[in-house]
């Protein structure tokens, strides 16, 4: 089984109308055909079935899940980070445990 690497861009930007920052993953970032804007395209969200969901990611999923392409002013972008992800399944990563629906995570007690 070969692992395929994918390049994504982690883009953090500010939406002034809502006074809110968003942190999203997209496959493409490029200058828009609309002067002064940057295009974010092909939004990528992690698998919803994973046992840990981040609140910020869930908000971005709700806001941009149906967005195909977004044009934003370049000055609203805080940073763009290039990320290389592989197709490694989380069950192969030793420090991640996904609990079956019937199994509950262990509780800890302080003594």
N, C-alpha and C positions, 0 to 999 in steps of 0.2 A: 504494500500500500504506500503510495507516494503522497507526501504532503505538498499541498499547493500553497504558495504564499500569495497574499493579497495585500495591495497597498490601499490604505484608507487615510483620510485626513481627519484628525480631531480638531474641530473648529469651535472656538469659544467666541461668542458675539453677544452684543447688548441690544435688546429690543427696547428703545426709549419709551414707546407708548405704554408698555407694561412695566417699565422700570425693572427689567428682569434680564439676567444673563442666561444664555443657553449654551450647553456643551453638547455638540452633536458629532457623529461620525458620518462622513460622506465619502463616496468613491472619487468624486471630481470637484475640484475648486479651480475656477478660471475666470478671467476678466469677462464681464457681461458685455453683450452687444449694446446694452444701455449704458451710456457714458457715466462713469463715476460709481458703477455698481460692480459687485463680485457675485458670480454664480456659484451656488452650492447645489450639487446634483447627486442623485442616487443615495439617499439617506440609508444608513445601515443601523439596525438596532439589534441588540443581543436577543437570544432566544428567550421568550417569555416563560418557558417552562423551567428555567433555572431556579434553584432554590433561593438565590439572593438577587433581589431587584433593588436597584438604587432609586431613591425618590427622584433625583434630578433626571435620571434616564427615563423614568416612567412619565414625567412631565413632558419631556422632549418627544417621547413616543406619541403621546396624546396630541401634542401640538403639530407634529410634522409627519405623522405616519402616512398621510395621503399626499404629501407634497412631493412632486416629481422634480421640480427645479425651483430654486429660490434666489432672488436677486436682492442683495443687501448692500447698503453703502459701505465702501471699504473702511471708512473710519469707525464703523461699529464693530469691526473685527478686533478682538483682543489678541488672539494668536491662532496660528495654524501649525499643527504638529503632524508630521508624516509618520504613519504607523504601519509596520509590516506585520500582518497576522497570518498565522498558518491554520490549516484545517484540523489542528489537534483537538481531539474530543476532550472535554473536561474530565471524563472518567479516567483518562490516562494521566491527569495531573494529580500528584500524590496528596496535595493539601486541600483538595476540594472534594467534599462528599455531598452527593445529592441524595436526599432521603426519599424513599418511595412514599407514595401518598399515605400509606397505612403506618409507616414508621415515623416516629416523632424524634426530633433531635434530643440528645441527652441533656438533662438539666443539671446545673451545677449548684452545689450548696456550699455556703461559707460556714466553716467551723471555727 
